Amino acid sequence: MRAIQSVKGWKIARKIAVIWFLQRLGRKEIEMLTAIKLLHTLIWVFMAACIAALPVLAVLRRFRWAAILSGIVLTECGVVAVNGGRCPLTDWAAKFTNDRADNFDIYLPNWLAQHNKLIFGLLFVAGELVVLGYWLAARRAAAHSSAAK
């Protein structure tokens, strides 16, 4: 009888250990997913700020800064392109959840996550056109002022 109780006790202890381990594992997965989402959101905010700053830098005639920010955005575009059109953080976050909503890997509204590339792609192109326009105008003005001397 004691041997049966010992076996039952062992089974209960094992079940408790498995439950505890799975809870810890689940907590770690949630913590990891949260960290990835936070990192992804911070990178997104930085990239969005780079894109939004382009026309402002053009108006201020800070063309070197506009070129630096353009290079940063184009580098990010290259990373996404090499990864098959997806951010590498999306693939990493997918390892920690079965959720596949458009915003499962980032703290953005679903509609914005769904249309992110289109919206910010258009804003980037528009910003680049503003920079180009101001740069050409500054070059013409510089050429005109040097020709007048």
C-alpha positions in Angstrom: 0.0 0.0 0.0 2.8 2.3 0.9 4.4 1.7 -2.5 1.1 2.7 -4.3 0.9 5.9 -2.2 4.5 6.6 -3.0 3.8 6.2 -6.8 0.7 8.4 -6.5 2.7 11.0 -4.6 5.4 10.9 -7.3 2.8 11.4 -10.0 1.2 14.3 -8.2 4.6 15.9 -7.6 5.5 15.4 -11.3 2.3 17.0 -12.4 2.9 19.9 -10.1 6.4 20.3 -11.5 5.2 20.1 -15.1 2.5 22.7 -14.5 5.0 25.0 -12.7 7.5 24.6 -15.6 4.8 25.3 -18.2 3.7 28.4 -16.3 7.3 29.6 -16.1 7.8 28.8 -19.8 4.6 30.7 -20.7 5.6 33.6 -18.6 9.0 33.7 -20.3 7.4 33.6 -23.7 5.1 36.4 -22.8 8.0 38.5 -21.4 10.0 37.8 -24.6 7.1 38.7 -26.9 6.6 41.9 -24.9 10.2 42.8 -25.2 10.2 42.1 -29.0 7.1 44.2 -29.5 8.5 47.0 -27.5 11.8 47.0 -29.4 9.9 46.7 -32.7 7.7 49.7 -31.7 10.7 51.8 -30.7 12.4 51.1 -34.1 9.2 51.9 -35.9 8.9 55.2 -34.1 12.5 56.1 -35.0 11.9 55.2 -38.6 8.6 57.1 -38.8 10.4 60.1 -37.2 13.1 59.9 -39.9 10.5 59.9 -42.6 8.5 62.8 -41.0 11.7 64.8 -40.6 12.7 64.8 -44.3 10.4 67.7 -45.5 11.3 69.7 -42.4 15.0 69.3 -43.1 14.4 70.3 -46.7 12.7 73.5 -45.7 15.6 74.2 -43.3 18.1 73.3 -46.0 19.8 70.7 -43.9 20.5 68.4 -46.9 23.3 66.5 -45.2 20.9 65.4 -42.4 18.2 64.6 -44.9 20.7 62.4 -46.8 21.7 60.6 -43.5 18.1 60.0 -42.6 17.3 58.8 -46.1 20.2 56.4 -45.9 18.9 55.0 -42.6 15.4 54.5 -44.1 16.8 52.9 -47.2 18.9 50.6 -45.1 15.8 49.5 -43.3 14.1 49.0 -46.6 17.0 46.8 -47.7 16.8 44.7 -44.5 13.1 44.2 -45.1 13.6 43.3 -48.8 16.3 40.8 -48.0 14.0 39.2 -45.5 11.2 38.6 -48.1 9.3 41.8 -47.3 9.0 41.1 -43.6 10.9 42.7 -40.7 13.2 40.2 -39.0 11.6 41.0 -35.7 8.3 39.7 -37.0 9.8 36.3 -37.6 11.4 36.4 -34.2 8.2 37.4 -32.4 6.3 34.6 -34.3 8.3 32.0 -32.3 6.6 33.2 -29.1 3.0 33.3 -30.1 0.5 31.7 -32.5 -1.3 35.0 -33.0 -0.9 36.3 -36.6 -2.8 39.5 -36.5 -1.1 42.3 -38.5 0.0 43.9 -35.2 0.9 40.8 -33.2 4.6 41.9 -33.2 4.3 45.6 -32.6 2.3 48.0 -30.5 0.4 49.7 -33.3 -3.3 49.7 -34.2 -4.1 46.8 -36.5 -5.2 49.1 -39.4 -1.8 50.9 -39.2 0.2 47.7 -39.0 -1.7 46.4 -42.0 -1.1 49.4 -44.2 2.3 50.5 -42.7 4.5 49.9 -45.8 2.0 51.7 -48.1 1.5 54.7 -45.8 5.1 55.3 -44.9 6.4 54.3 -48.3 4.3 57.1 -49.9 5.3 59.5 -47.1 9.0 58.6 -47.7 8.7 59.2 -51.5 6.8 62.5 -50.9 9.5 63.6 -48.4 12.3 62.7 -50.8 10.6 64.8 -53.6 10.4 67.8 -51.2 14.1 67.4 -50.4 14.9 67.1 -54.0 12.9 70.2 -54.9 14.5 72.3 -52.2 18.0 70.9 -53.0 17.6 71.8 -56.7 16.3 75.2 -55.8 19.3 75.8 -53.5 21.7 74.7 -56.3 20.0 77.0 -58.8 20.2 79.9 -56.4 23.9 79.2 -55.6 24.7 78.9 -59.3 22.8 82.1 -60.0 24.5 84.0 -57.3 28.0 82.9 -58.3 27.2 83.7 -62.0 26.1 87.2 -60.9 29.5 87.9 -59.3 
